[in-house]
Amino acid sequence: MKSGPIITTQNEPLKQGAALAVLLLLTVLTIAGQTGLLAWSENSSALEQRRAQIAELTEKRDALKNRVDLLDPDAANPDLIGELLRNQNVVHPDELVVAIEEE
């Protein structure tokens, strides 16, 4: 098998330099880019914070939903109504509240 001379052009070093620059850029972006390796831990901690926040807000939402259900106009919870009346001073000091129990 005969091997001939390798033909190079004057643009060959320029092409190699450009390819090297592109590879270096991709490497830098892989490590330090928005979604790179350095941002991975930051994104993981932010995700955990968001999950904790979602759990807390879900708990608050469920508590509020329960309270709204207890204040249903058709079947209001008498204990909750009494608590709201006392806490919000709906009754004047000179008034007397008499609870009438159903027989």
N, C-alpha and C positions, 0 to 999 in steps of 0.2 A: 504494500500500500504506500502510495506516495503521499506525502503531505506537502502542501504548497505553503508559500509564505502567507503569514497572517496579514491581511490588509487592514490598516487602521486609517481613519480619516482624522482630519484636524479637529472635528467636532466631538470625537470620542471622549476626551477628558472632560469636556463641558457636559456631555450627557451623563457621564459617571458622577460628576459633581452634583448635578441636578437630582439624580436618583438618590445619592447619599443624603442630600438636603431634605428630600421628601421623606426618606426613612427616619431621619433624625426628628423631623417635625411630628411624624406619626408616633414615634416613641415618646416624645415629650408630652403629646396630647394624651397618650395612653396612661401616663403616670400622673400628670398634673392638670389634665383637662377637667371640664365640668363634670363629666361622668368617669373620670379616671380613678386610679387606685387610691390617691390621696383623698378624694372626695367620698370614697366609699364608706369610710368610718363616720364621717360627718353625716352622710345620708342615713346611715343605720341608726345613729343616735337620734337624729331628727324624727325618724320613723317611730322609734320607741316612745319618744315624747308625744307624738301625735296619737299613738295608740292609747297611752295613758290618759290623754286629754279626752279622747273619744269615750273611753270607759267612764270617766268622771261625768261627762256631759250626759251620757246615756242613763246613768244612775239618777242624776238630777231630773232628767226628762221623765223617767218612770215615776219618780216621787210626785212631780207636778201632775202627771196624768192621773195618778191615784187620787190626788187631792181634788182635781176637777171632777172625777167620777163621783167622789163623795159629796160634791156640791150640786149634783144633778137636781134641777128644780122639781122633777117628778118624784124623786125619792132621796131627799137630802138627809145626810147623816146628822141626827140631832146633837151628838157630842161635838162634832166639828163646828156646827152652827153656834153652839154655846161658847166654844173656845174662841171663835171669831168675834162674837159679840163682846166677850170680856177683853180680848186683846186690843180691839179697835175702839173701845169705849163707845159703842153704839148706844148703850143704855145710859141715860142721864143719872146723876147721883140721886135725884129725888124719885126715880122710878123704881118699881119693884117688878121683877120678872117672875111670873108664876108658871111653872111647867105643868101642863095638864096631861095626865097619862090616859091613854085610851084603855077602855075596859074590854 
